[in-house]
């Protein structure tokens, strides 16, 4: 009898002192039950800590979780996927072994990953409420995906091991990549940056940028790839502001360069671009290897030393003046008797006005009602040839 009482006493003490982790979100606990992690199988707001502290990977995507309290006791956690939930805040700083975090498509307003020193991959895509993130402690970060993320500034200076950056559709207006010397893949499609400096990224292999879902795209006027000796692919659409490209890298190893122009579904030309610097202008002009897979929609020439001062009016069928304009914008054409279809778009790609201009009778366009700023003039001649001109309204 004494032995039985002793056994019961010891069991009661063991149960009493078993460590419990609170899981207040019922959807989170149900997910743990469905995954066979919560051993009691009951939604009771708690789980044995021993059930979770050795879990290495946790996938609770699309479970309508609002609160991830309890995640701090997943002590061994290395991979966490919480995409598509209803989280407004996320703190994984206690999960010091975490290497991969996917949290995109949540209404997050705050995220704390300061304690995740070992973090290698972070996916924060489609976060429309988050306006900042601190990556200063994440020195081992190799992959950052922040596409369609509304963060407007980001500091990557401590992300010295970064190899892949995907920021298509992000709201950032400028980016400093000077400390990311290991960067190999860069996607800035749909990002309205005014300058792009990849001179320090000599390991860069793939570069993507340009127009995206109605956005005008990058605003930079120069693209210097002369230091990127490992570059293989360059792809950028609708670079209307681009004036100079330096693709001399000493190796001639850029296998694919694609700079297409398509405005409102109509093929067009990059009217500001007139010369592309290359290592071998003869091979480039003759579309010989390695230039045989290069496509640039512009009236330009390849040269080993582009001469400064090339006039856009000499190389284009159309010209506009004055630029900037106050009330009227005048248009001239190599064929002064033709009729032109004229459309004006703002910098977001929204059509503001359209008209047909008979040059024999009228050469001016009324822009007096436009607000001050930058605009695009889409010109189409009678043969369907299209050009896009940018102009400033004072």
MARBA-551073 format. One line per field, with one value per residue (C-alpha): residue number from 1; chain; x, y, z. Coordinates in Angstrom, 1 decimal, decimal comma. Layout:
! MARBA-551073
i: c(NUM:...)
ch: c(A:...)
east: c(X:...)
north: c(Y:...)
up: c(Z:...)
! end
This chain:
! MARBA-551073
i: c(1:2:3:4:5:6:7:8:9:10:11:12:13:14:15:16:17:18:19:20:21:22:23:24:25:26:27:28:29:30:31:32:33:34:35:36:37:38:39:40:41:42:43:44:45:46:47:48:49:50:51:52:53:54:55:56:57:58:59:60:61:62:63:64:65:66:67:68:69:70:71:72:73:74:75:76:77:78:79:80:81:82:83:84:85:86:87:88:89:90:91:92:93:94:95:96:97:98:99:100:101:102:103:104:105:106:107:108:109:110:111:112:113:114:115:116:117:118:119:120:121:122:123:124:125:126:127:128:129:130:131:132:133:134:135:136:137:138:139:140:141:142:143:144:145:146:147:148:149:150:151:152:153:154:155:156:157:158:159:160:161:162:163:164:165:166:167:168:169:170:171:172:173:174:175:176:177:178:179:180:181:182:183:184:185:186:187:188:189:190:191:192:193:194:195:196:197:198:199:200:201:202:203:204:205:206:207:208:209:210:211:212:213:214:215:216:217:218:219:220:221:222:223:224:225:226:227:228:229:230:231:232:233:234:235:236:237:238:239:240:241:242:243:244:245:246:247:248:249:250:251:252:253:254:255:256:257:258:259:260:261:262:263:264:265:266:267:268:269:270:271:272:273:274:275:276:277:278:279:280:281:282:283:284:285:286:287:288:289:290:291:292:293:294:295:296:297:298:299:300:301:302:303:304:305:306:307:308:309:310:311:312:313:314:315:316:317:318:319:320:321:322:323:324:325:326:327:328:329:330:331:332:333:334:335:336:337:338:339:340:341:342:343:344:345:346:347:348:349:350:351:352:353:354:355:356:357:358:359:360:361:362:363:364:365:366:367:368:369:370:371:372:373:374:375:376:377:378:379:380:381:382:383:384:385:386:387:388:389:390:391:392:393:394)
ch: c(A:A:A:A:A:A:A:A:A:A:A:A:A:A:A:A:A:A:A:A:A:A:A:A:A:A:A:A:A:A:A:A:A:A:A:A:A:A:A:A:A:A:A:A:A:A:A:A:A:A:A:A:A:A:A:A:A:A:A:A:A:A:A:A:A:A:A:A:A:A:A:A:A:A:A:A:A:A:A:A:A:A:A:A:A:A:A:A:A:A:A:A:A:A:A:A:A:A:A:A:A:A:A:A:A:A:A:A:A:A:A:A:A:A:A:A:A:A:A:A:A:A:A:A:A:A:A:A:A:A:A:A:A:A:A:A:A:A:A:A:A:A:A:A:A:A:A:A:A:A:A:A:A:A:A:A:A:A:A:A:A:A:A:A:A:A:A:A:A:A:A:A:A:A:A:A:A:A:A:A:A:A:A:A:A:A:A:A:A:A:A:A:A:A:A:A:A:A:A:A:A:A:A:A:A:A:A:A:A:A:A:A:A:A:A:A:A:A:A:A:A:A:A:A:A:A:A:A:A:A:A:A:A:A:A:A:A:A:A:A:A:A:A:A:A:A:A:A:A:A:A:A:A:A:A:A:A:A:A:A:A:A:A:A:A:A:A:A:A:A:A:A:A:A:A:A:A:A:A:A:A:A:A:A:A:A:A:A:A:A:A:A:A:A:A:A:A:A:A:A:A:A:A:A:A:A:A:A:A:A:A:A:A:A:A:A:A:A:A:A:A:A:A:A:A:A:A:A:A:A:A:A:A:A:A:A:A:A:A:A:A:A:A:A:A:A:A:A:A:A:A:A:A:A:A:A:A:A:A:A:A:A:A:A:A:A:A:A:A:A:A:A:A:A:A:A:A:A:A:A:A:A:A:A:A:A:A:A:A:A:A:A:A:A)
east: c(0,0:2,9:4,5:1,3:0,9:4,6:4,1:0,9:2,7:5,6:3,3:1,4:4,6:5,8:2,5:2,4:5,9:5,6:6,5:3,6:3,7:0,7:-0,9:-3,7:-4,5:-6,9:-6,1:-2,4:-3,1:-5,4:-2,6:-0,2:-2,7:-3,2:0,6:0,7:2,8:0,3:0,2:-2,9:-5,0:-7,2:-7,6:-7,0:-4,7:-1,5:0,9:3,6:6,9:8,6:6,2:7,7:11,2:12,8:10,8:13,2:10,7:7,2:4,8:1,5:0,8:-2,8:-4,2:-5,8:-3,5:-3,7:-1,3:1,9:2,5:4,2:6,6:9,4:9,6:10,3:14,0:15,4:13,4:15,3:12,6:9,4:6,6:3,7:2,7:-0,9:-2,1:-3,5:-0,5:0,0:3,2:5,9:8,7:11,1:14,0:14,0:14,3:18,1:18,5:16,2:17,7:14,7:11,6:8,7:6,0:4,7:1,1:0,4:-0,9:2,3:3,0:6,0:8,6:11,5:14,2:17,1:18,0:18,1:21,8:21,8:19,0:19,9:16,6:13,8:10,6:8,6:6,8:3,3:3,5:1,4:1,3:5,0:7,0:10,4:12,5:15,8:18,3:21,4:21,9:21,2:24,7:24,3:21,3:21,9:18,4:15,9:12,6:10,6:8,5:5,4:6,5:5,7:8,9:10,2:13,8:16,0:19,6:21,5:24,9:25,3:23,9:27,4:26,6:23,6:23,5:19,9:17,7:14,2:12,4:10,0:7,2:8,7:8,2:11,9:13,1:16,8:19,1:22,7:24,3:27,9:28,5:26,8:29,9:28,6:25,4:24,6:20,9:19,1:15,5:14,3:11,4:8,8:11,0:11,1:14,7:16,5:19,9:21,5:25,1:26,3:29,9:30,9:28,8:31,4:29,9:26,5:25,2:21,5:20,0:16,3:14,5:12,0:8,2:5,8:2,0:1,4:4,4:6,7:9,7:13,2:14,0:17,8:19,5:22,7:23,5:27,1:27,9:31,6:32,7:30,3:32,6:30,4:27,2:25,2:21,7:20,4:16,6:14,9:11,6:10,5:13,6:12,3:14,9:17,9:20,5:23,7:24,7:28,2:28,3:32,1:33,2:36,4:35,1:32,2:30,5:27,0:25,0:21,6:20,8:17,1:15,8:12,4:9,9:6,2:3,9:0,2:0,7:2,3:5,9:8,0:11,5:13,8:14,2:16,8:19,3:21,6:24,8:25,7:29,3:30,7:34,1:33,8:31,6:32,0:30,8:28,0:26,8:26,9:25,0:27,9:28,6:28,4:26,1:23,8:21,2:21,1:17,9:17,5:14,5:16,1:17,6:21,2:24,7:27,2:30,6:33,7:33,8:30,5:30,9:29,3:26,7:24,7:21,5:18,2:16,7:19,1:18,4:14,7:11,8:10,1:11,3:9,6:10,2:10,4:11,2:10,3:7,1:4,7:1,5:2,3:4,5:5,6:6,1:8,1:8,5:10,6:7,3:5,5:2,4:1,4:-1,2:-0,1:-1,9:-0,9:-1,4:-0,2:0,5:1,6:4,5:2,2:1,2:-2,3:-3,7:-4,5:-5,4:-5,4:-5,8:-5,0:-2,5:-2,5:0,9:0,1:-2,5:-1,2:2,1:1,4:-0,2:-1,9:-0,4:-1,6:-4,0:-1,3:0,1:3,9:5,8:7,1:5,0:5,2:4,1:3,2:3,5:2,2:2,5:0,3:2,4:2,0:5,6:5,6:7,9:7,7:9,1:9,4:8,8:8,6:5,6:6,7)
north: c(0,0:2,4:1,6:2,4:5,7:6,6:5,9:8,0:10,8:10,8:10,8:13,7:15,6:14,9:16,1:19,1:20,2:19,4:22,6:24,2:26,7:28,9:28,9:31,4:31,4:28,4:28,2:27,9:25,1:23,3:23,4:21,9:19,2:18,4:18,2:15,7:18,0:18,8:15,5:16,0:16,6:19,1:22,8:24,1:27,0:25,2:22,5:20,6:22,4:19,0:18,6:21,6:22,4:19,8:20,7:21,7:22,7:24,2:24,8:26,5:28,4:29,6:28,6:32,0:32,5:35,9:35,3:33,3:33,4:30,2:30,2:31,4:27,9:26,1:26,2:24,0:25,6:26,2:26,5:28,5:29,1:31,3:32,7:33,6:34,1:37,1:38,1:41,8:41,3:38,6:38,1:35,2:36,8:34,0:31,3:31,6:28,6:29,9:29,8:30,2:32,3:32,8:35,2:36,8:37,8:38,7:42,1:42,6:46,1:45,0:42,2:41,4:39,2:40,8:37,6:35,5:35,7:32,5:33,5:32,7:33,2:35,7:36,0:39,2:39,5:41,1:42,9:46,0:47,3:46,9:50,1:49,2:46,2:46,0:43,6:44,9:41,7:39,3:39,1:35,6:36,5:35,0:35,4:38,2:38,2:41,5:41,7:43,8:44,9:48,5:49,1:52,4:52,2:49,3:49,1:46,1:47,3:44,5:41,8:41,1:37,5:38,4:36,5:36,9:40,0:39,9:43,2:43,3:45,8:47,0:50,6:51,4:54,5:54,0:51,1:50,8:47,6:48,6:46,3:43,2:41,9:38,3:39,3:37,1:37,6:41,0:41,6:45,2:44,9:47,6:49,5:53,3:53,8:56,9:55,3:51,9:51,2:47,6:48,4:46,6:43,5:41,8:38,3:39,4:36,9:38,0:41,5:42,2:45,6:47,6:48,1:46,2:46,1:49,7:51,3:53,2:51,5:52,7:56,4:56,0:57,4:55,5:51,8:50,9:47,2:47,5:46,0:43,0:40,5:37,5:39,0:36,6:37,9:41,5:42,1:45,5:46,6:50,2:52,1:55,3:57,4:55,4:57,4:55,5:51,8:50,7:46,9:46,6:44,1:42,9:39,4:39,8:37,1:38,7:36,1:37,8:41,5:42,3:45,9:45,7:48,6:48,0:50,9:50,2:47,0:48,8:48,3:51,4:52,6:53,8:57,2:58,5:55,7:56,2:54,3:51,1:50,7:47,2:45,5:44,5:46,9:44,9:41,6:43,4:45,2:41,9:40,1:37,7:35,8:36,7:39,4:37,2:37,1:40,8:42,7:46,4:48,3:51,6:53,5:53,1:52,0:49,8:51,4:50,8:54,5:56,3:59,8:62,3:64,8:62,5:64,4:62,7:64,9:63,6:59,9:60,1:60,6:62,9:65,7:67,9:71,4:73,2:70,8:71,7:73,1:75,6:75,8:74,3:71,4:71,6:68,4:68,1:65,1:64,0:63,8:67,1:66,1:63,1:62,6:61,5:59,8:61,5:60,2:61,7:59,4:60,3:58,6:55,9:55,0:56,4:57,8:61,5:62,6:61,5:63,3:63,1:65,8:66,8:68,3:70,4:72,3:72,0:71,2:72,2:70,2:72,0:71,0:74,0:71,9:69,4:69,7:70,2:67,0:64,4:62,9:60,6:61,5:58,4:59,2:56,9:57,6:56,5:53,3:52,3:53,3:54,4:56,5:57,6:61,0:62,2:65,8:68,0:70,3:73,4)
up: c(0,0:0,9:-2,4:-4,4:-2,5:-3,3:-7,0:-7,1:-5,3:-7,7:-10,8:-9,3:-8,8:-12,3:-13,8:-11,6:-12,6:-16,4:-18,2:-20,2:-23,0:-23,6:-27,1:-26,8:-30,6:-31,2:-34,8:-34,0:-31,5:-33,9:-36,5:-33,9:-33,2:-36,9:-37,3:-34,4:-32,3:-29,4:-27,7:-25,7:-28,8:-27,1:-27,8:-24,3:-24,8:-23,9:-25,0:-23,3:-23,8:-24,4:-27,4:-29,2:-27,9:-30,3:-33,4:-36,2:-39,0:-38,6:-41,5:-40,4:-43,6:-44,3:-40,9:-40,1:-37,2:-35,5:-32,6:-32,7:-28,9:-27,9:-30,8:-28,5:-26,9:-30,2:-29,1:-31,9:-34,7:-37,9:-40,5:-40,0:-42,6:-41,4:-44,8:-45,5:-41,9:-40,1:-38,0:-37,3:-35,3:-35,4:-32,9:-33,6:-31,8:-29,2:-31,8:-32,0:-34,3:-37,0:-40,5:-42,8:-42,2:-44,6:-43,4:-46,6:-47,2:-43,5:-42,3:-40,3:-38,9:-36,9:-37,1:-34,7:-36,0:-34,1:-32,3:-35,4:-36,0:-38,0:-40,3:-44,0:-45,8:-45,3:-47,3:-46,5:-49,8:-50,0:-46,7:-47,3:-43,7:-42,8:-43,4:-41,9:-40,9:-39,0:-40,6:-38,8:-36,8:-39,6:-40,9:-42,3:-44,5:-48,0:-49,5:-49,1:-50,9:-50,4:-53,6:-53,4:-49,9:-48,9:-47,1:-48,5:-47,2:-46,3:-44,9:-46,2:-45,1:-42,6:-44,9:-46,2:-47,1:-49,2:-52,5:-53,7:-53,5:-54,9:-54,5:-57,5:-57,0:-53,7:-52,7:-52,1:-54,0:-53,5:-52,5:-51,5:-52,5:-52,0:-49,1:-50,6:-52,4:-52,7:-54,5:-57,5:-58,3:-58,2:-59,2:-59,0:-61,5:-60,9:-58,5:-59,2:-58,2:-59,6:-59,7:-59,7:-58,7:-59,0:-59,5:-56,2:-57,0:-59,2:-58,6:-60,0:-62,5:-63,1:-63,1:-63,6:-63,6:-65,5:-65,9:-63,7:-63,6:-64,8:-63,1:-65,3:-63,6:-63,0:-63,4:-63,7:-66,8:-66,7:-66,4:-65,8:-66,0:-66,7:-63,3:-63,5:-65,1:-64,1:-65,4:-67,6:-67,9:-68,0:-68,5:-68,2:-69,7:-70,6:-69,4:-70,9:-69,0:-70,0:-71,9:-71,5:-71,1:-70,5:-71,0:-71,3:-68,7:-70,2:-70,7:-73,2:-71,2:-70,9:-72,7:-72,7:-72,7:-73,2:-73,0:-74,6:-75,0:-74,8:-73,8:-73,4:-75,4:-78,3:-79,3:-78,9:-78,7:-75,9:-77,5:-75,1:-75,7:-78,7:-77,9:-76,0:-75,0:-75,6:-75,8:-79,5:-81,5:-84,8:-83,2:-81,5:-84,6:-86,6:-83,7:-83,4:-80,1:-77,4:-78,6:-80,6:-77,8:-77,2:-77,9:-77,3:-78,6:-79,4:-82,4:-81,2:-82,2:-80,5:-79,9:-77,9:-77,1:-77,4:-78,5:-76,2:-77,4:-79,7:-80,5:-79,9:-82,5:-85,2:-84,3:-83,9:-86,3:-83,7:-81,5:-78,9:-77,5:-75,2:-72,5:-69,8:-71,1:-69,5:-71,6:-75,0:-76,2:-79,9:-81,9:-85,2:-87,4:-90,4:-92,3:-91,6:-93,6:-91,6:-89,0:-85,5:-82,7:-79,4:-75,9:-72,6:-69,6:-66,1:-64,4:-63,0:-66,5:-66,4:-69,6:-69,2:-72,7:-76,4:-79,7:-83,4:-84,5:-88,2:-88,5:-91,6:-89,5:-85,9:-84,3:-80,7:-77,8:-75,0:-71,6:-69,6:-67,5:-66,4:-62,9:-62,5:-62,9:-65,4:-68,2:-71,2:-74,7:-76,8:-80,5:-83,2:-86,9:-89,8:-90,3:-86,7:-85,7:-82,0:-80,0:-76,3:-75,3:-71,7:-70,8:-67,8:-67,1:-65,2)
! end
